[in-house]
Amino acid sequence: AARAVSAMGMKRKNNEGDYGNKTDAELDEVLFTKLRLREAHGDGSGSRFITDGEYATPLTMWLKSHPKDSMLVLNNEKLSRVQTWKRIFRHLGLVVPSNSRIREMIEATNAAYRSLQTEKYEQSQTQPYKASDWLMEMLRRHYEPYNQQLWKLLGSPQWW
């Protein structure tokens, strides 16, 4: 659900199309319409706002031509954790930096990102998009079967 909302928010922030001029309620309606199109047609209709969060489909295609151990699936929200970065470095076969060095990299990256985002919002004269509770619940219900497929594909209990 967060993936779809984030994509909509980026469109607003970057003033793509007329998204920069829409209220949160209007963006809710746009995303709701895309969700309904996707559910009605089941074939990718409704745009990538919705289908990009259906992770099992592209990962299934990846696994048809690559071994499972070539893939590392991460939760974006965990990228501020040292343990996550240790997993990434190990997966890539790189030397794992010290915890303090990883924390420094995370803090520097987060500071640079916050600064860039502040600048973009000031330039676009918009506010971050906050989807309504009713829409978030609809999106969560939509993604639930896709998430179950993902966990089954990964052979892992749900960790986000």
C-alpha positions as CSV (number, residue, x, y, z in Angstrom):
1,A,0.0,0.0,0.0
2,A,2.8,2.4,0.9
3,R,4.4,1.8,-2.6
4,A,1.3,3.1,-4.4
5,V,0.9,6.1,-2.1
6,S,4.6,6.9,-2.5
7,A,4.4,6.8,-6.3
8,M,1.4,9.2,-6.2
9,G,3.2,11.5,-3.8
10,M,6.3,11.6,-6.1
11,K,4.0,12.6,-9.0
12,R,2.7,15.5,-6.9
13,K,6.1,16.6,-5.6
14,N,7.6,16.5,-9.1
15,N,4.6,18.4,-10.6
16,E,4.1,15.7,-13.2
17,G,0.9,16.2,-15.2
18,D,-1.6,18.0,-13.0
19,Y,-0.8,15.9,-9.9
20,G,0.9,18.9,-8.2
21,N,-2.3,20.8,-8.2
22,K,-4.5,18.1,-6.7
23,T,-5.6,17.9,-3.0
24,D,-5.1,14.8,-1.0
25,A,-8.8,13.9,-1.5
26,E,-8.4,14.3,-5.3
27,L,-5.3,12.1,-5.3
28,D,-7.2,9.6,-3.2
29,E,-9.9,9.5,-5.9
30,V,-7.2,9.0,-8.7
31,L,-5.6,6.2,-6.8
32,F,-8.9,4.6,-6.0
33,T,-9.9,4.7,-9.7
34,K,-6.6,3.0,-10.6
35,L,-7.2,0.4,-8.0
36,R,-10.7,-0.3,-9.2
37,L,-9.4,-0.6,-12.8
38,R,-6.8,-3.1,-11.7
39,E,-9.3,-5.2,-9.8
40,A,-11.9,-5.1,-12.6
41,H,-9.5,-6.1,-15.4
42,G,-6.8,-8.1,-13.6
43,D,-4.3,-7.6,-16.4
44,G,-2.2,-4.7,-15.4
45,S,-4.9,-2.1,-16.0
46,G,-4.9,0.7,-13.5
47,S,-1.3,1.6,-14.1
48,R,2.0,0.9,-12.4
49,F,0.8,2.8,-9.4
50,I,-0.9,-0.4,-8.4
51,T,0.9,-3.2,-10.2
52,D,4.4,-2.2,-9.0
53,G,3.5,-3.2,-5.5
54,E,2.5,-6.8,-6.6
55,Y,6.1,-8.0,-6.1
56,A,5.5,-11.8,-6.5
57,T,4.9,-11.5,-10.3
58,P,8.3,-9.9,-11.3
59,L,10.2,-12.0,-8.8
60,T,8.7,-15.2,-10.2
61,M,9.9,-14.2,-13.6
62,W,13.4,-13.4,-12.1
63,L,13.6,-16.9,-10.5
64,K,12.8,-18.6,-13.9
65,S,16.3,-17.5,-15.1
66,H,18.3,-16.9,-11.9
67,P,19.0,-19.0,-8.8
68,K,17.1,-18.0,-5.6
69,D,20.3,-17.1,-3.8
70,S,21.0,-14.4,-6.4
71,M,18.1,-12.4,-5.0
72,L,18.0,-10.4,-1.8
73,V,14.6,-9.0,-0.9
74,L,14.6,-6.0,1.4
75,N,12.0,-3.9,3.2
76,N,12.7,-0.2,2.4
77,E,11.7,0.8,5.9
78,K,14.6,-1.3,7.2
79,L,17.3,0.5,5.2
80,S,18.1,2.6,8.2
81,R,19.3,-0.4,10.2
82,V,22.9,-1.5,10.4
83,Q,21.9,-5.2,10.3
84,T,20.1,-4.6,6.9
85,W,23.3,-3.1,5.4
86,K,25.4,-6.0,6.8
87,R,23.1,-8.4,4.9
88,I,23.5,-6.3,1.7
89,F,27.3,-6.2,1.9
90,R,27.5,-10.0,2.6
91,H,25.0,-10.8,-0.2
92,L,27.2,-8.8,-2.6
93,G,30.4,-10.4,-1.4
94,L,31.8,-7.2,-0.1
95,V,33.8,-6.5,3.0
96,V,31.4,-5.5,5.8
97,P,32.3,-2.2,7.3
98,S,32.1,-1.6,11.1
99,N,28.8,-0.8,12.7
100,S,29.9,2.7,13.4
101,R,30.9,3.2,9.7
102,I,27.6,1.9,8.5
103,R,25.8,4.2,10.9
104,E,27.8,7.2,9.6
105,M,26.8,6.2,6.0
106,I,23.1,5.8,6.9
107,E,23.1,9.2,8.8
108,A,24.8,11.0,5.9
109,T,22.5,9.5,3.3
110,N,19.4,10.2,5.4
111,A,20.5,13.9,5.9
112,A,21.2,14.3,2.2
113,Y,17.8,12.8,1.3
114,R,15.9,15.0,3.8
115,S,17.6,18.1,2.4
116,L,16.7,17.1,-1.2
117,Q,13.1,16.3,-0.3
118,T,12.7,19.6,1.5
119,E,14.1,21.4,-1.5
120,K,11.8,19.6,-3.9
121,Y,8.7,20.3,-1.8
122,E,9.7,24.0,-1.6
123,Q,10.2,24.2,-5.4
124,S,6.9,22.5,-6.2
125,Q,5.1,24.4,-3.4
126,T,3.3,21.2,-2.5
127,Q,2.9,19.1,0.7
128,P,3.6,15.4,1.1
129,Y,0.6,13.3,0.0
130,K,-1.2,11.6,2.9
131,A,-3.7,9.0,1.7
132,S,-6.9,8.7,3.6
133,D,-7.5,5.8,6.1
134,W,-10.2,4.3,3.9
135,L,-7.9,4.2,0.9
136,M,-5.0,2.7,2.8
137,E,-7.3,-0.1,4.0
138,M,-8.5,-0.8,0.5
139,L,-5.0,-0.9,-0.7
140,R,-3.9,-3.2,2.1
141,R,-6.8,-5.6,1.2
142,H,-5.8,-5.5,-2.5
143,Y,-2.2,-6.3,-1.8
144,E,-2.8,-9.1,0.8
145,P,-3.1,-12.0,-1.6
146,Y,0.0,-10.7,-3.5
147,N,1.9,-10.5,-0.3
148,Q,0.9,-14.1,0.6
149,Q,2.2,-15.2,-2.8
150,L,5.5,-13.3,-2.1
151,W,6.0,-15.0,1.2
152,K,5.3,-18.4,-0.3
153,L,7.7,-17.7,-3.2
154,L,10.4,-16.6,-0.7
155,G,9.7,-19.6,1.5
156,S,9.7,-17.2,4.4
157,P,7.4,-16.0,7.1
158,Q,6.1,-12.5,6.6
159,W,8.6,-10.0,8.0
160,W,7.0,-6.6,7.2
